[in-house]
Each structure stands twice: as C-alpha cells, then as structure tokens.
C-alpha cells in the first residue's frame, strides 16, 4: 500500500476473518465500535428523531467509530 493511503472498502465488499484479523479486499481493517441503544426510551415506538440520529452518527464517524449497535 502507498504511504499516506488508507484501505477503503467498496460498497458491497464483505468483511472476512483471516486468522485473528478482520479483512476487506485483502486489507486488514479495525472495527471501532460504540453502543447507542436509543436517544430517548422506546423512541422506536413513534418518537424517533431522525435529525438527532443523523447528528449522533456524524459525531461517531468524526471520532473514528465505524460500527455501532
């Protein structure tokens, strides 16, 4: 890989396990995760705030998080 370049998965690429490493397209990747179960309790029952989630997921992305549940 060239210095300064970063491995990028193409849309539809699959993550696979090779030994003890996660890989995409043959390149090792790191999974940095967070847990965000809800914004307000039981919001999926009708109180879903799309703007809050857009902002929250943007903040996670800006801080290197690439997986959430």
C-alpha positions as CSV (number, residue, x, y, z in Angstrom):
1,X,0.0,0.0,0.0
2,X,1.3,3.5,-0.7
3,X,2.3,5.7,2.1
4,X,-0.5,8.0,3.2
5,X,-3.2,6.0,1.6
6,X,-5.9,4.2,3.6
7,X,-7.7,1.0,2.8
8,X,-11.2,1.7,1.6
9,X,-13.9,-0.8,1.2
10,X,-16.1,-0.5,-1.8
11,X,-19.8,-0.6,-1.4
12,X,-20.8,-4.3,-1.2
13,X,-17.4,-5.5,-0.1
14,X,-17.6,-8.2,2.6
15,X,-15.7,-8.3,5.8
16,X,-14.0,-11.7,6.3
17,X,-11.9,-13.2,9.1
18,X,-8.4,-14.3,8.3
19,X,-6.8,-16.0,11.3
20,X,-7.3,-13.4,14.1
21,X,-7.8,-10.4,11.7
22,X,-10.8,-8.8,10.0
23,X,-10.1,-8.1,6.3
24,X,-11.8,-6.4,3.4
25,X,-10.4,-6.9,-0.1
26,X,-7.3,-8.5,1.4
27,X,-6.6,-5.4,3.6
28,X,-6.7,-5.6,7.4
29,X,-9.3,-3.4,9.0
30,X,-10.0,-2.3,12.5
31,X,-13.6,-2.2,13.9
32,X,-14.0,0.6,16.4
33,X,-17.5,0.4,17.9
34,X,-19.9,2.1,20.2
35,X,-23.3,1.3,21.8
36,X,-26.1,3.7,21.2
37,X,-29.3,1.8,22.1
38,X,-31.7,4.8,21.9
39,X,-31.9,8.6,22.2
40,X,-35.0,8.5,24.4
41,X,-36.5,5.4,25.9
42,X,-38.7,3.4,23.4
43,X,-38.3,6.1,20.7
44,X,-38.9,3.4,18.0
45,X,-42.5,3.3,19.2
46,X,-43.2,6.6,17.4
47,X,-40.9,9.2,18.9
48,X,-37.9,8.7,16.5
49,X,-35.8,11.8,16.0
50,X,-34.0,11.4,12.6
51,X,-32.1,14.7,13.0
52,X,-30.7,13.6,16.3
53,X,-29.6,10.3,14.9
54,X,-28.0,12.0,11.8
55,X,-26.0,14.3,14.1
56,X,-25.1,11.4,16.5
57,X,-23.9,9.1,13.8
58,X,-21.9,12.0,12.2
59,X,-20.2,12.6,15.6
60,X,-19.4,9.0,15.9
61,X,-17.9,8.9,12.4
62,X,-15.8,12.0,13.1
63,X,-14.4,10.3,16.1
64,X,-13.3,7.1,14.3
65,X,-16.2,4.9,15.1
66,X,-17.1,2.6,12.2
67,X,-19.6,0.3,13.9
68,X,-22.5,0.8,16.3
69,X,-25.4,-1.1,17.7
